[in-house]
Amino acid sequence: MRKAYFRLAGAILPCLLMLSLIPAWCETSAAQERARKEPPTPGPMLAQGRITLDTPEFTLDLVRSSQTVAGLKPKAAPAFDFTPGDLIVERSKDGYYHLGDLNLRVRIGSSDEWKNYSTAVVRQPVIALPAAGAVLAAADLSPTLPADIPLQISRTWALEEGKLVLRFALKNKTRESVQVGALGIPMVFNNVLNDRSLEEAHAKCSFYDPYIGEDAGYLQVTRLNGHGPALLVLPDGQTPFEAYAPILSQGRTRGKDPGPIFTDPTPRWVTFEGFYDWMVHTKAFSENGWNSARQWNPPTSLTLAPGESKMYGLKFVVADSIRGIEQTLTENHRPVAIGIPGYVLPMDIDAQLFLKYAKGIKSLVVEPGGAITIGKRDVPSLGWKAYELKGNSWGRARLTITYEDGLVQTIQYFVVKPAAEAVANMGSFLTTKQWFVDPQDPFHRSPSFMTYDREENKIVMQDSRAWIAGLGDEGGGGAWISAIMKQLGAPNQDELNKFQQFVDGVLWGGLQYKDGPKKFGVRKSLFYYQPDQMPQGYYRKDFDWTSWTSWNRADSERVDRSYDYPHVVAADWVLYRLARNYDGLVTNHPWDWYLTNAYETSVAMVKLAPGYAVFGQMEGDIFLQVLEDLRREGWNAQADDLEAKMRVRANRWKEEAYPYGSEMPWDSTGQEEVYAWMKHFGFQEKAEVTLNAILGYDPAIPHWGYNGSARRYWDFIFAGKLRQLERQLHHYGSSLNAIPLLAEFREHPGDFYLLRVGYAGAMGTLTDIDQEGFLAPAFHAFPDLLRPDGITGDDGTNLFGHAWNTATYIVHHPDFGWVAFGGNIRVEGETVKVTPLDSFRMRMYLASTGLWLTLDAGQFEALELDEKTGAIRVGLTPATQYLRVARLRIEQAGKIEGAKTYQPVKSWKQERGAYVVPLRTATTWVELTH
């Protein structure tokens, strides 16, 4: 069933989903579906056959007539092709890009007019040049370029020191100077998931992520299944990675292109993000099309005098695994950067940057000036250079490192407010700017937390996507989900009073049915399009209300969308936790009312929304948490019922090769819940399959936007203001996928890579919070935008992931010494002292012991470790009017040989598995020993 569903979805689902929003895409998909009834016809470029070349790391197939790549298979996995070689026949016509093509925008002499040129637009056989020595194949590209191009361009495929190299030589063939304002090398790898089953996609396809780091930049191509080998594309010679530009669908242009090229006919949709250009120069685009965006790197151009030449190139190397990418960079004499805790810098964190490169550093420059303070520090391991960083000015900052050999490396940082302050700002924004009160609202949305338009600075009252204005789905529920998840670790009485009004006035009995056959069912939206039930002219005329997204009243009242249920469960569970552990914060209902509703809503999902409940849910970890609390409360009948229903789902997943589909043909959000239940029920093999898949689309890259940014590229259409298919940086997929990565790290604290990627995903949420507290759903990655989206949209699920993950991790690294993620650390003699500074300060993990300390209520203030004796003490913040006792849990999930088991020195009583610690008016210290 899954295989059939996936293939059907690849062709038909786009039309069902976006019937009127993007008709051109639907027409393209329909045409492709018709074409699939007959085998594709080879284009003229295949008439001369292929050339097969052998290198130590690859088997390289070239199309003889174009000398572009038809296959790039690593020797370590000879059945796997990094390029879409299995689609070469259907992609053998004019306009389709292949690895080895070239895009340019140039102008001659004093002309102001840029002209576009591409080797892919009109295919003509290139002129083969003699190949000898290190050269595997060479060609003059003149026949496949327009006659008026002022450059003579040749291309070579070469083998140097056992590595495959692609080079382009550009020569000015005119009597005037020629300016190359844009030069892009298309990166065409097999991320085309169209019309494939999940099994086929994971066997054949890859994702790729850029490090847009100038001379130190690279592209990493990783297999969907997360297995090795991985492919690295590195600069050869002077070929900086200046920008990363999309090759869009035909009919769309890149910025304000003078001509409709730099496009590819392959339909872009949920199963195909599109190809990209490695941009070496971008000045022409920055002047025309990208001029409103602040680019990652300064735009450059090349000027060639008459007869002058310039060479550009890329090198292709293999890493044995995803975790081995940085070691492979070192082996190929490339700079390696590791930032701790990453490249998102809260202003109160003492961050660190470790650099490894054979040459010394000539200069480090931060732009804007003063945004980050940098100081040098000692590092215990040879080969690394170490720096201390302190963020000073909110927003993006670029660190430019110039090495003594002239190599330039850029690292992109994002400086944010202290995490707790940023989250507090968000809570205030939600309960003021996004708080909606209108007793006369015809959709009964009052009082509530509504979607907010930051560009217009007002609440979104109507949207043709009904859920956006209807408090439903991720896209409309984002505000209230954020509002309650913030309370989990930073409760505020005034904010909670408003949330309780929302629960009793809108959620319970409105968005969620409280009686009848649909009791505990969650409806899709409170807002709907039903003009015959509204005053004439009520609905905005500037919206298109004719598509499926404009649900009528009957559709809005349906309860069959399982993805709506975890939001409600999360709200009830947080209120249960607060009512159970604090005095006087939650007063509208007793704690057991909220826990009962959390349980009933969990089981209602399986009963009332069975179609989608077979998939892993966004925020699905909440069900496991509810189960655990049912057990702790002794509600075993309810716990048994919930666990049995979840086991049915888990049993289905353990039989599937890749158990994390969704309503979309491919998705990156079901993995979170699937991993949790696989671990819970002991299905370790499938847990590992899921974890590896996450690592396949969740990279570690020295750039705040891509580091830990799990792949997501379609949700702007469903939940953003700017509705387009585009790579989303730090969308909710990042923080959700961080949950299993960090959970796995706590079991395997020696796997530092998991911590780096997972923590980066958790921290990415903070970059979406602006200085006033507005939380955007994600950052637009296209170079003509490079900004947050304009409405809150589906930001709540991102905040859920952040709230679930936020913690302070303490690691003794073999190369870097004592480091902390989420706090500051210092060593005084034999004592390691840590100050937690994460958003909630309710969780601390000490990797050297595998010790996981969490608080159901209260906050940590400090942790001290005696390295000699192993004794630990933790400081808890003073008592408040709402909190007299903290509830401390001590777990040791880490698998460390010979690790001691810790317990409190004092005999604190236990409730629901937690130690009850009376709080003092000053810091309360808890001693732990083994």
SULZIHU-V880700 format. One record per pair of residues at least 24 apart in sequence whose ideal C-beta (glycine too) atoms are under 6 Angstrom apart, sorted by sequence separation. I is the first residue (numbers start at 1). J is the second residue. D is the distance in Angstrom with one decimal. If there is no record, write none. Layout:
i=I j=J d=D
i=I j=J d=D
This chain:
i=134 j=158 d=4.8
i=150 j=174 d=4.6
i=217 j=241 d=2.6
i=391 j=415 d=3.5
i=528 j=552 d=5.7
i=602 j=626 d=5.7
i=705 j=729 d=4.1
i=710 j=734 d=4.8
i=737 j=761 d=5.9
i=738 j=762 d=4.5
i=810 j=834 d=5.5
i=836 j=860 d=4.9
i=905 j=929 d=5.4
i=119 j=144 d=5.0
i=134 j=159 d=5.5
i=215 j=240 d=5.1
i=372 j=397 d=5.3
i=451 j=476 d=5.9
i=528 j=553 d=4.7
i=572 j=597 d=4.4
i=573 j=598 d=4.6
i=709 j=734 d=5.1
i=889 j=914 d=5.0
i=134 j=160 d=5.6
i=214 j=240 d=4.4
i=371 j=397 d=3.9
i=525 j=551 d=6.0
i=572 j=598 d=3.9
i=708 j=734 d=5.8
i=735 j=761 d=5.6
i=857 j=883 d=5.7
i=902 j=928 d=4.7
i=356 j=383 d=5.5
i=650 j=677 d=4.3
i=659 j=686 d=6.0
i=710 j=737 d=4.2
i=734 j=761 d=4.0
i=735 j=762 d=5.5
i=835 j=862 d=5.8
i=887 j=914 d=3.9
i=888 j=915 d=4.5
i=94 j=122 d=5.5
i=117 j=145 d=5.8
i=150 j=178 d=4.8
i=213 j=241 d=6.0
i=246 j=274 d=5.4
i=247 j=275 d=4.3
i=356 j=384 d=5.3
i=528 j=556 d=3.9
i=598 j=626 d=4.9
i=808 j=836 d=3.9
i=858 j=886 d=3.2
i=902 j=930 d=5.1
i=69 j=98 d=5.7
i=94 j=123 d=5.3
i=212 j=241 d=5.4
i=450 j=479 d=5.8
i=569 j=598 d=5.1
i=654 j=683 d=4.5
i=668 j=697 d=5.8
i=834 j=863 d=4.4
i=857 j=886 d=5.8
i=887 j=916 d=6.0
i=888 j=917 d=5.5
i=901 j=930 d=5.9
i=68 j=98 d=3.8
i=69 j=99 d=3.9
i=246 j=276 d=5.7
i=255 j=285 d=5.7
i=354 j=384 d=4.9
i=355 j=385 d=4.6
i=449 j=479 d=3.9
i=734 j=764 d=4.5
i=735 j=765 d=5.2
i=808 j=838 d=5.3
i=857 j=887 d=5.2
i=900 j=930 d=3.3
i=69 j=100 d=5.3
i=366 j=397 d=5.9
i=367 j=398 d=4.9
i=449 j=480 d=4.3
i=525 j=556 d=4.3
i=646 j=677 d=6.0
i=650 j=681 d=5.0
i=807 j=838 d=5.7
i=833 j=864 d=5.3
i=855 j=886 d=5.7
i=856 j=887 d=3.9
i=885 j=916 d=5.2
i=886 j=917 d=4.5
i=68 j=100 d=3.7
i=117 j=149 d=5.1
i=187 j=219 d=5.8
i=189 j=221 d=5.1
i=212 j=244 d=5.4
i=244 j=276 d=5.5
i=245 j=277 d=4.4
i=256 j=288 d=5.1
i=280 j=312 d=5.9
i=354 j=386 d=5.4
i=524 j=556 d=5.4
i=569 j=601 d=4.9
i=654 j=686 d=5.0
i=806 j=838 d=4.6
i=256 j=289 d=4.5
i=366 j=399 d=5.5
i=568 j=601 d=5.1
i=569 j=602 d=5.4
i=765 j=798 d=4.9
i=806 j=839 d=4.3
i=831 j=864 d=5.8
i=832 j=865 d=4.3
i=855 j=888 d=5.9
i=885 j=918 d=5.3
i=886 j=919 d=5.7
i=210 j=244 d=4.4
i=245 j=279 d=5.1
i=255 j=289 d=1.8
i=353 j=387 d=4.6
i=449 j=483 d=4.8
i=523 j=557 d=5.2
i=524 j=558 d=5.6
i=730 j=764 d=3.2
i=806 j=840 d=5.1
i=255 j=290 d=5.6
i=365 j=400 d=4.6
i=831 j=866 d=5.9
i=854 j=889 d=4.7
i=243 j=279 d=3.9
i=353 j=389 d=5.8
i=523 j=559 d=5.7
i=565 j=601 d=5.8
i=807 j=843 d=3.6
i=808 j=844 d=4.9
i=809 j=845 d=4.8
i=810 j=846 d=5.0
i=811 j=847 d=4.4
i=812 j=848 d=5.1
i=241 j=278 d=6.0
i=242 j=279 d=5.1
i=364 j=401 d=5.5
i=522 j=559 d=5.9
i=524 j=561 d=5.3
i=730 j=767 d=5.7
i=765 j=802 d=3.9
i=830 j=867 d=4.8
i=242 j=280 d=6.0
i=351 j=389 d=4.2
i=521 j=559 d=3.2
i=830 j=868 d=4.8
i=243 j=282 d=4.8
i=363 j=402 d=4.7
i=599 j=638 d=5.0
i=603 j=642 d=6.0
i=606 j=645 d=4.8
i=698 j=737 d=5.4
i=852 j=891 d=4.4
i=242 j=282 d=5.4
i=362 j=402 d=4.7
i=471 j=511 d=5.7
i=565 j=605 d=3.9
i=602 j=642 d=5.7
i=762 j=802 d=5.7
i=879 j=919 d=3.8
i=239 j=280 d=5.6
i=518 j=559 d=5.3
i=851 j=892 d=5.6
i=852 j=893 d=5.9
i=108 j=150 d=5.2
i=361 j=403 d=5.9
i=362 j=404 d=5.1
i=522 j=564 d=4.2
i=603 j=645 d=5.8
i=668 j=710 d=5.2
i=850 j=892 d=4.8
i=522 j=565 d=5.2
i=562 j=605 d=5.1
i=668 j=711 d=5.5
i=694 j=737 d=5.0
i=762 j=805 d=3.7
i=878 j=921 d=5.4
i=347 j=391 d=4.8
i=359 j=403 d=4.4
i=360 j=404 d=4.6
i=616 j=660 d=5.2
i=668 j=712 d=6.0
i=850 j=894 d=2.0
i=878 j=922 d=5.8
i=359 j=404 d=4.8
i=434 j=479 d=5.0
i=46 j=92 d=4.9
i=345 j=391 d=3.6
i=359 j=405 d=4.6
i=522 j=568 d=5.4
i=615 j=661 d=5.8
i=850 j=896 d=4.8
i=42 j=89 d=5.2
i=45 j=92 d=5.2
i=562 j=609 d=3.8
i=615 j=662 d=4.7
i=731 j=778 d=3.8
i=730 j=778 d=6.0
i=875 j=923 d=4.6
i=876 j=924 d=4.4
i=40 j=89 d=4.8
i=43 j=92 d=3.5
i=559 j=608 d=4.8
i=560 j=609 d=4.9
i=570 j=619 d=5.9
i=691 j=740 d=5.9
i=708 j=757 d=5.1
i=850 j=899 d=5.4
i=40 j=90 d=3.7
i=42 j=92 d=5.5
i=43 j=93 d=4.0
i=562 j=612 d=3.9
i=728 j=778 d=3.8
i=729 j=779 d=4.0
i=849 j=899 d=5.6
i=875 j=925 d=5.4
i=562 j=613 d=4.2
i=566 j=617 d=5.1
i=612 j=663 d=5.9
i=618 j=669 d=4.7
i=851 j=902 d=5.7
i=472 j=524 d=4.9
i=570 j=622 d=4.9
i=624 j=676 d=5.0
i=708 j=760 d=2.6
i=729 j=781 d=5.1
i=873 j=925 d=5.3
i=874 j=926 d=5.1
i=430 j=483 d=4.7
i=472 j=525 d=3.7
i=566 j=619 d=3.9
i=569 j=622 d=5.0
i=573 j=626 d=5.7
i=620 j=673 d=2.4
i=691 j=744 d=5.7
i=707 j=760 d=4.3
i=708 j=761 d=3.7
i=447 j=501 d=5.0
i=448 j=502 d=5.1
i=563 j=617 d=6.0
i=566 j=620 d=6.0
i=616 j=670 d=2.9
i=727 j=781 d=4.0
i=755 j=809 d=6.0
i=873 j=927 d=4.9
i=242 j=297 d=4.9
i=447 j=502 d=5.9
i=470 j=525 d=3.0
i=471 j=526 d=5.3
i=615 j=670 d=5.2
i=621 j=676 d=5.1
i=470 j=526 d=4.6
i=512 j=568 d=5.6
i=566 j=622 d=5.2
i=617 j=673 d=5.2
i=700 j=756 d=5.3
i=708 j=764 d=6.0
i=726 j=782 d=5.2
i=872 j=928 d=4.3
i=470 j=527 d=3.3
i=616 j=673 d=4.0
i=700 j=757 d=5.0
i=720 j=777 d=5.9
i=447 j=505 d=5.6
i=448 j=506 d=4.8
i=467 j=525 d=4.6
i=469 j=527 d=4.2
i=616 j=674 d=4.1
i=719 j=777 d=5.8
i=856 j=914 d=5.5
i=871 j=929 d=5.7
i=67 j=126 d=5.8
i=427 j=486 d=4.7
i=466 j=525 d=4.6
i=698 j=757 d=5.6
i=65 j=125 d=4.1
i=66 j=126 d=6.0
i=870 j=930 d=5.9
i=184 j=245 d=5.9
i=466 j=527 d=5.3
i=466 j=528 d=5.5
i=759 j=821 d=4.7
i=861 j=923 d=5.6
i=423 j=486 d=5.8
i=735 j=798 d=5.2
i=742 j=805 d=5.8
i=431 j=495 d=4.8
i=669 j=733 d=5.5
i=672 j=736 d=4.5
i=668 j=733 d=4.6
i=675 j=740 d=3.9
i=732 j=797 d=3.9
i=736 j=801 d=4.5
i=739 j=804 d=5.6
i=102 j=168 d=5.8
i=444 j=510 d=5.5
i=732 j=798 d=3.8
i=735 j=801 d=2.5
i=109 j=176 d=3.9
i=114 j=181 d=5.7
i=423 j=490 d=5.8
i=431 j=498 d=5.3
i=669 j=736 d=5.7
i=672 j=739 d=5.1
i=735 j=802 d=5.0
i=738 j=805 d=5.1
i=108 j=176 d=5.3
i=345 j=413 d=5.6
i=427 j=495 d=5.4
i=721 j=789 d=5.5
i=720 j=789 d=4.4
i=721 j=790 d=3.7
i=67 j=137 d=5.4
i=108 j=178 d=5.7
i=343 j=413 d=5.0
i=344 j=414 d=5.2
i=345 j=415 d=4.8
i=346 j=416 d=5.4
i=348 j=418 d=4.2
i=721 j=791 d=4.4
i=165 j=236 d=5.2
i=347 j=418 d=5.7
i=67 j=139 d=4.6
i=106 j=178 d=5.9
i=107 j=179 d=5.3
i=346 j=418 d=5.1
i=239 j=312 d=4.6
i=346 j=419 d=4.9
i=720 j=793 d=5.3
i=106 j=180 d=5.2
i=237 j=311 d=5.9
i=239 j=313 d=5.7
i=335 j=409 d=5.2
i=337 j=411 d=5.8
i=719 j=793 d=3.7
i=62 j=137 d=5.9
i=719 j=794 d=3.9
i=105 j=181 d=5.0
i=237 j=313 d=5.2
i=105 j=182 d=3.7
i=194 j=271 d=4.9
i=236 j=313 d=3.3
i=45 j=123 d=4.7
i=193 j=271 d=3.9
i=194 j=272 d=5.3
i=236 j=314 d=5.6
i=462 j=540 d=5.2
i=104 j=183 d=5.5
i=236 j=315 d=4.5
i=464 j=543 d=4.1
i=192 j=272 d=5.2
i=464 j=544 d=5.7
i=520 j=600 d=4.6
i=103 j=184 d=4.1
i=233 j=314 d=5.4
i=234 j=315 d=4.5
i=445 j=526 d=5.2
i=464 j=545 d=5.7
i=520 j=601 d=5.2
i=191 j=273 d=6.0
i=53 j=136 d=4.9
i=214 j=297 d=5.8
i=233 j=316 d=6.0
i=443 j=526 d=4.8
i=521 j=604 d=5.8
i=212 j=296 d=4.9
i=443 j=527 d=5.0
i=465 j=549 d=4.4
i=466 j=550 d=5.9
i=504 j=588 d=5.8
i=520 j=604 d=3.8
i=101 j=186 d=4.8
i=232 j=317 d=5.0
i=464 j=549 d=5.9
i=466 j=551 d=4.1
i=464 j=550 d=5.1
i=481 j=567 d=5.2
i=488 j=574 d=5.0
i=188 j=275 d=5.2
i=232 j=319 d=5.9
i=484 j=571 d=4.6
i=487 j=574 d=5.8
i=491 j=578 d=5.8
i=521 j=608 d=4.5
i=500 j=588 d=4.4
i=97 j=186 d=4.5
i=99 j=188 d=4.6
i=186 j=275 d=5.9
i=187 j=276 d=5.2
i=229 j=318 d=4.7
i=230 j=319 d=4.5
i=496 j=585 d=5.7
i=98 j=188 d=5.4
i=466 j=556 d=5.9
i=477 j=567 d=5.0
i=484 j=574 d=5.1
i=97 j=188 d=5.2
i=186 j=277 d=5.5
i=187 j=278 d=5.6
i=229 j=320 d=5.7
i=228 j=320 d=5.0
i=230 j=322 d=5.4
i=493 j=585 d=6.0
i=184 j=277 d=3.1
i=185 j=278 d=4.5
i=228 j=321 d=3.8
i=491 j=585 d=5.5
i=184 j=279 d=4.9
i=230 j=325 d=6.0
i=183 j=280 d=4.5
i=183 j=281 d=4.6
i=749 j=847 d=3.7
i=182 j=281 d=5.6
i=746 j=845 d=5.9
i=182 j=282 d=5.8
i=222 j=322 d=5.5
i=180 j=281 d=5.8
i=749 j=850 d=5.8
i=181 j=283 d=4.7
i=182 j=284 d=4.3
i=181 j=284 d=2.7
i=182 j=285 d=5.4
i=55 j=159 d=5.5
i=220 j=325 d=5.8
i=56 j=162 d=4.5
i=58 j=164 d=5.7
i=83 j=189 d=5.8
i=84 j=190 d=4.3
i=746 j=852 d=5.7
i=82 j=189 d=5.3
i=83 j=190 d=5.7
i=84 j=192 d=5.1
i=55 j=164 d=5.0
i=297 j=410 d=5.7
i=296 j=412 d=5.9
i=621 j=739 d=5.8
i=216 j=335 d=4.4
i=181 j=301 d=4.7
i=179 j=301 d=5.6
i=180 j=302 d=4.2
i=82 j=206 d=5.9
i=179 j=303 d=5.0
i=177 j=303 d=5.6
i=178 j=304 d=4.9
i=177 j=305 d=5.7
i=175 j=306 d=5.2
i=172 j=304 d=3.9
i=172 j=306 d=5.6
i=172 j=308 d=5.3
i=171 j=309 d=4.3
i=82 j=221 d=5.6
i=121 j=261 d=5.2
i=170 j=310 d=5.0
i=116 j=258 d=5.8
i=169 j=311 d=5.2
i=116 j=259 d=4.8
i=118 j=261 d=4.9
i=114 j=258 d=5.9
i=167 j=311 d=5.9
i=168 j=312 d=5.0
i=116 j=261 d=5.1
i=749 j=894 d=4.7
i=167 j=313 d=3.8
i=747 j=893 d=5.2
i=746 j=893 d=5.1
i=165 j=313 d=5.7
i=166 j=314 d=5.0
i=747 j=895 d=5.8
i=82 j=231 d=5.1
i=97 j=247 d=6.0
i=165 j=315 d=5.1
i=77 j=229 d=6.0
i=163 j=315 d=5.4
i=164 j=316 d=4.4
i=76 j=229 d=4.5
i=163 j=317 d=5.7
i=74 j=229 d=4.9
i=103 j=262 d=5.6
i=97 j=264 d=5.1
i=96 j=264 d=6.0
i=95 j=265 d=5.3
i=114 j=284 d=4.8
i=103 j=277 d=5.9
i=97 j=275 d=5.7
i=105 j=284 d=4.3
i=618 j=797 d=5.3
i=619 j=800 d=5.0
i=10 j=194 d=5.1
i=10 j=195 d=4.2
i=7 j=195 d=5.8
i=6 j=197 d=4.8
i=6 j=198 d=5.7
i=215 j=407 d=4.6
i=215 j=408 d=4.8
i=216 j=409 d=3.5
i=3 j=197 d=4.1
i=214 j=408 d=4.7
i=213 j=409 d=5.5
i=214 j=410 d=4.9
i=213 j=410 d=5.3
i=24 j=251 d=5.7
i=29 j=267 d=5.6
i=28 j=267 d=4.6
i=475 j=718 d=5.8
i=74 j=318 d=5.3
i=475 j=719 d=3.2
i=14 j=269 d=4.7
i=10 j=271 d=5.3
i=57 j=318 d=4.8
i=581 j=856 d=5.2
i=581 j=857 d=3.6
i=632 j=912 d=3.9
i=632 j=913 d=5.5
i=414 j=704 d=4.2
i=411 j=702 d=4.8
i=412 j=703 d=4.5
i=413 j=704 d=5.7
i=412 j=704 d=5.4
i=482 j=775 d=5.8
i=585 j=882 d=5.1
i=584 j=882 d=5.6
i=583 j=882 d=5.5
i=582 j=882 d=4.6
i=582 j=883 d=5.5
i=479 j=792 d=5.5
i=482 j=795 d=5.9
i=478 j=792 d=5.0
i=482 j=796 d=4.4
i=485 j=799 d=5.0
i=478 j=793 d=5.7
i=481 j=796 d=2.7
i=485 j=800 d=5.0
i=488 j=803 d=5.1
i=478 j=794 d=5.0
i=478 j=795 d=4.4
i=482 j=799 d=4.2
i=475 j=793 d=5.3
i=478 j=796 d=3.7
i=485 j=803 d=4.1
i=475 j=794 d=4.7
i=477 j=796 d=5.8
i=454 j=774 d=5.0
i=474 j=794 d=3.7
i=474 j=797 d=5.0
i=455 j=790 d=4.2
i=454 j=790 d=5.3
i=453 j=791 d=5.1
i=451 j=791 d=5.8
i=452 j=792 d=4.9
i=451 j=792 d=5.3
i=426 j=769 d=5.3
i=422 j=766 d=5.3
i=429 j=773 d=3.1
i=428 j=773 d=5.6
i=429 j=774 d=5.7
i=422 j=769 d=4.9
i=426 j=773 d=4.5
i=425 j=773 d=3.5
i=426 j=775 d=5.3
i=416 j=766 d=4.6
i=489 j=840 d=2.7
i=414 j=767 d=4.6
i=489 j=842 d=5.1
i=344 j=704 d=5.3
i=343 j=704 d=3.9
i=343 j=707 d=5.4
i=337 j=702 d=4.1
i=342 j=707 d=5.7
i=322 j=695 d=5.3
i=394 j=771 d=5.5
i=270 j=664 d=5.0
i=271 j=665 d=5.1
i=270 j=665 d=5.7
i=271 j=666 d=5.7
i=423 j=839 d=4.7
i=341 j=759 d=5.8
i=342 j=760 d=4.4
i=344 j=763 d=4.2
i=419 j=838 d=5.6
i=420 j=839 d=5.6
i=419 j=839 d=4.2
i=342 j=763 d=5.8
i=344 j=766 d=6.0
i=344 j=767 d=5.8
i=323 j=753 d=4.8
i=381 j=815 d=3.7
i=380 j=817 d=5.0
i=273 j=713 d=4.7
i=270 j=714 d=5.2
i=202 j=658 d=5.4
i=268 j=725 d=5.5
i=199 j=657 d=5.0
i=198 j=658 d=4.6
i=354 j=816 d=6.0
i=198 j=661 d=6.0
i=226 j=692 d=3.2
i=226 j=693 d=5.3
i=226 j=695 d=4.5
i=226 j=696 d=3.8
i=224 j=696 d=5.2
i=193 j=666 d=5.3
i=223 j=696 d=5.9
i=222 j=696 d=5.0
i=350 j=824 d=4.9
i=340 j=819 d=5.0
i=341 j=821 d=4.0
i=348 j=837 d=5.4
i=207 j=697 d=5.0
i=209 j=699 d=4.3
i=211 j=701 d=4.8
i=293 j=784 d=5.6
i=293 j=785 d=5.7
i=290 j=783 d=5.1
i=293 j=786 d=4.3
i=290 j=784 d=4.8
i=289 j=784 d=5.7
i=209 j=706 d=5.5
i=207 j=711 d=5.7
i=20 j=544 d=6.0
i=20 j=546 d=5.5
i=21 j=547 d=5.8
i=20 j=547 d=3.8
i=19 j=547 d=5.1
i=19 j=548 d=5.5
i=255 j=784 d=5.1
i=246 j=782 d=6.0
i=245 j=783 d=5.7
i=243 j=783 d=5.3
i=10 j=665 d=5.5
i=9 j=665 d=4.0
i=6 j=665 d=5.2
